[in-house]
Amino acid sequence: MFDKLGGSSISTFSYDLNQFNSKVTSRVYYVEKIMSLIQNYSFKSYHPVSVHLSPTVLEFNNTVEINGNITSSYGSPNGSVVIYVNNISIQRSLNNGEFSFPLKLTQYVRALPITVEYLGNKGYLPNISSFYLPTNVVLTSMTFNVTPRGSIYLVKL
């Protein structure tokens, strides 16, 4: 390969290769520096949080205000939460760790799944919590007997 390039082409190639090597070495140095900073970063400044919701029972066909709070033993987290319920998402800002949203139960379910995502904030870890809030819906069943009477069926409920 070098036989066909000639003297000046070889020196140009060598110069370009040396420049490329310098750039790569510089980039690797910065990546190593960043990685060492990440490794030495203290994760102790991040505090776990927990999520709580009330009321604890939803009433069918009534709109209720769901109150929630993000708590930590290191104070009240700030930021926002995203609530997923009834196939929609609701975003709320935290006020001293508290949030609320209206909810109307229109489904015949024994418990309604709700997921709350706290995205974290300076000093506080993110949290994703899922709940099943029970409802006052009572599932009923109907049974009936069918008695043939010729070509007419008598149904007793």
C-alpha positions as CSV (number, residue, x, y, z in Angstrom):
1,M,0.0,0.0,0.0
2,F,2.7,2.5,0.9
3,D,4.7,1.7,-2.2
4,K,2.1,3.3,-4.4
5,L,1.6,6.4,-2.2
6,G,5.0,8.1,-2.6
7,G,7.0,10.0,0.0
8,S,4.9,13.1,0.5
9,S,1.7,11.0,0.6
10,I,3.1,8.9,3.4
11,S,4.1,11.9,5.5
12,T,0.7,13.5,4.9
13,F,-1.0,10.2,6.0
14,S,1.3,9.9,9.0
15,Y,0.5,13.5,10.0
16,D,-3.3,13.0,9.6
17,L,-3.0,9.7,11.6
18,N,-1.1,11.5,14.4
19,Q,-3.7,14.3,14.5
20,F,-6.5,11.7,14.7
21,N,-4.7,9.8,17.5
22,S,-4.4,13.1,19.4
23,K,-8.1,13.9,19.1
24,V,-9.1,10.3,20.2
25,T,-6.7,10.4,23.1
26,S,-8.1,13.8,24.2
27,R,-11.7,12.5,24.0
28,V,-10.8,9.3,26.0
29,Y,-9.2,11.5,28.6
30,Y,-12.3,13.6,29.0
31,V,-14.6,10.5,29.2
32,E,-12.4,9.0,31.9
33,K,-12.4,12.3,33.8
34,I,-16.3,12.4,33.7
35,M,-16.6,8.8,34.7
36,S,-14.3,9.3,37.7
37,L,-16.4,12.3,38.7
38,I,-19.6,10.2,38.5
39,Q,-18.1,7.4,40.5
40,N,-16.9,9.8,43.2
41,Y,-20.3,11.6,43.3
42,S,-22.0,11.1,46.6
43,F,-25.4,9.6,46.2
44,K,-26.1,10.1,49.9
45,S,-27.5,13.5,49.0
46,Y,-30.6,11.8,47.5
47,H,-33.4,10.9,49.8
48,P,-36.1,8.3,49.2
49,V,-39.7,9.5,49.0
50,S,-43.1,7.7,49.5
51,V,-46.5,8.5,48.1
52,H,-49.8,8.4,50.0
53,L,-53.4,8.9,48.7
54,S,-56.8,9.6,50.4
55,P,-59.7,8.9,50.5
56,T,-59.3,5.2,50.8
57,V,-62.7,4.3,49.2
58,L,-64.2,5.7,46.0
59,E,-68.0,6.1,45.7
60,F,-69.6,5.2,42.4
61,N,-70.8,8.1,40.3
62,N,-69.5,10.8,42.7
63,T,-66.7,13.2,42.1
64,V,-64.2,13.2,44.9
65,E,-61.1,15.1,45.5
66,I,-58.1,12.7,45.8
67,N,-55.4,14.2,48.0
68,G,-51.9,12.9,47.9
69,N,-48.6,13.7,49.3
70,I,-44.9,12.9,48.7
71,T,-43.1,12.5,51.9
72,S,-39.5,12.1,52.9
73,S,-37.8,12.1,56.3
74,Y,-35.6,15.0,55.0
75,G,-38.4,17.5,54.3
76,S,-41.1,18.2,51.7
77,P,-40.1,17.4,48.1
78,N,-41.0,19.9,45.4
79,G,-41.5,19.4,41.7
80,S,-44.5,17.7,40.1
81,V,-46.2,14.4,39.8
82,V,-48.0,12.6,36.9
83,I,-51.1,10.6,37.8
84,Y,-52.3,7.8,35.5
85,V,-56.0,6.9,36.0
86,N,-58.8,5.8,33.7
87,N,-56.4,5.8,30.7
88,I,-55.5,9.4,31.1
89,S,-52.6,11.3,32.6
90,I,-52.9,14.2,34.9
91,Q,-49.9,16.4,35.9
92,R,-49.9,18.3,39.2
93,S,-47.4,20.6,40.9
94,L,-46.4,19.8,44.4
95,N,-47.2,22.4,47.1
96,N,-45.0,21.5,50.2
97,G,-45.1,17.9,49.0
98,E,-48.9,17.8,48.5
99,F,-51.1,17.5,45.4
100,S,-54.8,16.8,44.6
101,F,-57.0,16.0,41.6
102,P,-60.7,15.4,41.1
103,L,-61.9,11.9,40.2
104,K,-65.3,10.6,39.3
105,L,-65.8,6.8,39.4
106,T,-67.9,5.8,36.4
107,Q,-66.8,2.2,36.0
108,Y,-68.2,-0.8,37.7
109,V,-65.0,-2.0,39.3
110,R,-64.2,-3.2,42.9
111,A,-60.9,-1.3,42.8
112,L,-59.5,1.4,40.6
113,P,-55.8,1.3,39.6
114,I,-54.0,4.6,40.0
115,T,-50.3,5.2,39.4
116,V,-48.4,8.2,40.7
117,E,-45.0,9.1,39.2
118,Y,-42.8,11.6,41.1
119,L,-39.9,12.5,38.7
120,G,-37.6,13.6,41.5
121,N,-36.0,16.9,42.3
122,K,-32.8,18.2,43.7
123,G,-32.0,16.0,46.6
124,Y,-34.9,13.6,46.2
125,L,-35.1,10.3,44.3
126,P,-37.9,9.6,41.7
127,N,-40.7,7.3,42.8
128,I,-43.4,5.3,40.9
129,S,-46.2,4.0,43.1
130,S,-49.2,2.1,42.1
131,F,-52.4,1.9,44.1
132,Y,-55.7,0.1,43.9
133,L,-58.3,2.3,45.5
134,P,-61.3,0.2,46.6
135,T,-64.8,1.4,45.5
136,N,-68.2,1.0,47.0
137,V,-69.4,-0.9,44.0
138,V,-71.0,-4.2,45.0
139,L,-71.0,-6.8,42.3
140,T,-74.3,-8.7,42.1
141,S,-75.4,-11.7,40.2
142,M,-78.8,-12.7,38.9
143,T,-79.9,-16.3,38.6
144,F,-83.2,-17.5,37.1
145,N,-84.9,-20.7,36.4
146,V,-86.3,-21.5,33.0
147,T,-89.3,-23.9,32.9
148,P,-90.6,-25.0,29.6
149,R,-94.5,-24.7,29.2
150,G,-95.2,-25.9,25.8
151,S,-93.7,-23.4,23.4
152,I,-93.6,-20.7,26.1
153,Y,-90.9,-20.4,28.7
154,L,-91.7,-19.2,32.2
155,V,-88.9,-17.2,33.8
156,K,-88.9,-16.6,37.5
157,L,-86.5,-14.1,39.0
